[in-house]
Amino acid sequence: MDKKTTLEMIAAISNANGVSGFEDDVVAAMEPYAEGLGETAVDRMRNFYIRRAENTGGRPMVQLDAHSDEVGFMVQAVCPNGTLRIIPIGGWVSSNIPAHKVWVRNREGTYIPGITASKPPHFMSPQERGAPLEIKDIAVDVGATSREEAIEVFGVRIGEPVAPDVTFTYSEKTGLMVGKSFDCRLGCAAILKTLHELKGEALAVDVTGACAVQEEVGTRGAAVTARTVRPDIAIVFEGCPADDTCVEPCMVQTAIRRGPMLRHIDARMITNPRYQRYALDLAAELGIPVQEAVRSGGSTNGAPIHLSNGGVPVIVIGVPVRYAHTHYGISAYADFDGAVQLACQLLRRMDAELIASF
């Protein structure tokens, strides 16, 4: 898969609307790029599996993981003035939500445009201007002038997803991608790119890619994919929050353009230290730039996967994303490519003996 096709794939997957629990369009965007890679399947949660065509059975199973959902919102109520009350799906900071375009799915399954809105400053009291914005103070406006119009004309109903309205762009000059849902659509694209890079190669392991749903609401989909795939070892791709614009220099561990990040710990997983060191040493040997991170919070699908199947060695290969969990992300294509290169090189070296050493 050349760079042009890879970018087209990233754009298609990034642009797809797929708030946690509503990942159908993301699966549809991924399916064309999985053609020819092996057997594909979608389970009842909408987890998407790609079983490598070269798998033989009777060999160690490697799970390649990423999550297909994105942070967004859900319609909670339709107000008398036609605006929509929403709740957040996944982790948001309320002050980042207003004054952005969104897509609201209606009863026909069509996404209609809306704006996240809060009270204009002209109508705020001094106390309101100084108070922190809360989610209850934010509405989505689709242009309706009454509850009846919102429901009958616009087709709005409660329980429907609301996704950020952002279109992917890439600059060849800077090598930077801008778009939504890089956490973790870049990971989904990395699974597909890795499988394309290894297509037809003889490996000593079997490989299954699994794009899991509902990571942003508690790594729920990966609890199912891990039981389905039953991995002996795993690589978790993640769109990880970049820190190079928000922490002191000595604490920067996830900068863009410095390579993928391998985390030693987060709130729910201590990374297998033997597997982690092997991956870091291999990257150094091959000249693949990587970063190491020690995280006191956050988590990934590595949490449920490493606790499955009697205990599974897991590493997280993260592509740094500036401003994750907002409408827009900024990532470097070189970091994405480095993540894929490292995963490919690990898979080429994996066998039963190496896995047992972890």
Disulfide bonds with the S-S distance in Angstrom:
none
